[in-house]
Amino acid sequence: MIEILPILAAAAPAADAASGGAPLALGLAGAGAAIGVGLVGMAAATAVGRNPTASGKILTIGILGMAFAEAIAIYALVAAFALGK
């Protein structure tokens, strides 16, 4: 995962000059949000499997975690609209 960061950093100026950087920013934020929601869902499923009686509390915390992860994608969408004049 970390090996791809220099490649993305090298490609960012070219994407920024060509299209304002909006598609790259939106793509990275969408991918990050998808990974975050997947990790929260996986952790919630594991936690319910270990302690089924706490499923109500785990569901609440899981929904909050997914909402926070999706908020990043919405911020990136707003930034993409602002950058893509």
N, C-alpha and C positions, 0 to 999 in steps of 0.2 A: 504494500500500500504506500509506504513512504518513498519507494523508488520512483513513483509516478509524479511526485511533487516537482522535481526539477524539470521534467518534461512539460508539465502544465505551466510552470513559471516561464519557461522559454517560449511557449506558444502564446502566452497572454498578450505581450505587446503586439504581435502580429494580428491577433483577433481584435484587439482594441483599435488598432489603426484601420482595419478593414470594415468593422461593423459597429464600432462603439463599445465593444466588449459585452453588450447585453446578452447575446445568446450564450456565451461562455459562463457568465455569472449565473444566469438562470439555470443552465444545465448542471453546474456544480452544486448549486443550492438544492435543486430538485433531487439530485443523487444523494446528497447529504441527508435531506429530510427522509428519503426512502430508507436509507440505511438506519437512521435513528428510529423510525417507526418500527422497522423490522426487529431491531434490538430490544425495544421496549416490549413488543409483543412476545418475543421469545422469552424474555425474562419474566414476564407476567405468567406465561403458560408454565414455565418451570416452577415458579413460586406457588401457583395453585396446585400443581402436581405434588409439591412437597407438603403443603399445608392447605387442604381444601376448605377448612373452616374459615380461613381468612380471605376467601375469594372476594367478598364485598370491598374490603379495604384495598386489596390488590387491584381490583377493577378501577376504583377511583384513581389511584396513583397512576395506573397504566394509561387511562384516558388523559390525565393531565400531562403526562410525559409525551404522549403522541401529539397533543395539541401544541405543546411547546416546540416540538420538532417540526410540525407543519407550519408554525408561525415563521420560521426561518425561510421557508420556501415562499411564503407570501411577501416577506420583506424583500426577497430577491426579485420577485415579480414586479414590485413597485420600483425597485432600483433599475430593473431592466427597462421599464417604461420611461424612467427619467433619463437613462443613459442613451436610449435609442431614439433620440430626437428626430 
